[in-house]
């Protein structure tokens, strides 16, 4: 019997595990893959968002801004690469610059500091390779870039050092509500199975979060996998831009971005398409062919001959377009961290902090004075 079982060892599950390891209580993380960071967390834009895009008052807005604020100390304490490169949302001559004013207003309401709109001359001083059609942009100096692998690994290792247990290759088959908590049935590749009991369950299962939620709740949750495809360019192309370059957001997200990475490469993407296959991380010719002309709207002369790989990742989109965080209404001590799409990477530390505090209070877990919040990377 564990106090808490977390289903999913992506960046959100590992953030929750680290925050829960601050308390006197047993924590087990159950992951269907062979390691942490094998789902959505490994295939994304690696962006730390400033927080100007999410609707004021939403969970996305609150968690984005708080997660951004936490990132400097977290990267220092856990020793993973993070840079505040700043971000630009560009507006072209055929677009309405009033949309930038709308983003500026949202960001101000969300508490994002130092936002301002720059004209073309100011932009070219920052980014000489912006497209000819770019007329102005919203500048957010608190935007950043991170390594999602090393960030997730760092939080997992720190959680483990503070007593959290990780079970890999453990496929959850069923979650059963019982009088004293929950029983989680898991199976392993060698054919063996096991039952794990917990006082509380945290559902951080990414694109499978609705499947887990619907095992215990009569109030259904629905997740749509949204595929994003990317190009990764060689380090010789890494200085083509110095900031993260966004396009004005549309119905399916923030458009195709161009950004440096913390390792010195250049990243271009993602596309956005809703699919049915929850394992559909394959790239497509149609998707990849669309990246170059779309990215060219914001950045000129992209050296796409220096593409070294392409990849695709899935985002867990929920119809309400917000994070689902907290206890299920009809399942006591069953907590969701569902619908975690962009800005989920940024928000992960704040989601961990929020849910761990809530769960510790509900389960009467006291702070552990032996908790060590630092870790040295390899």
PyMOL commands that set and color helices and strands:
alter all, ss='L'
color gray80, all
select helices_A, chain A and resi 11-20+40-42+59-78+98-110+120-126+148-161+206-216+235-237+285-295+304-306+344-363
alter helices_A, ss='H'
color red, helices_A
select strands_A, chain A and resi 2-7+27-30+47-48+82-83+87-92+116-119+134-140+144-146+165-167+171-178+181-187+193-203+223-233+244-247+257-260+266-269+273-275+307-318+324-327+334-338
alter strands_A, ss='S'
color yellow, strands_A
deselect
rebuild
show_as cartoon
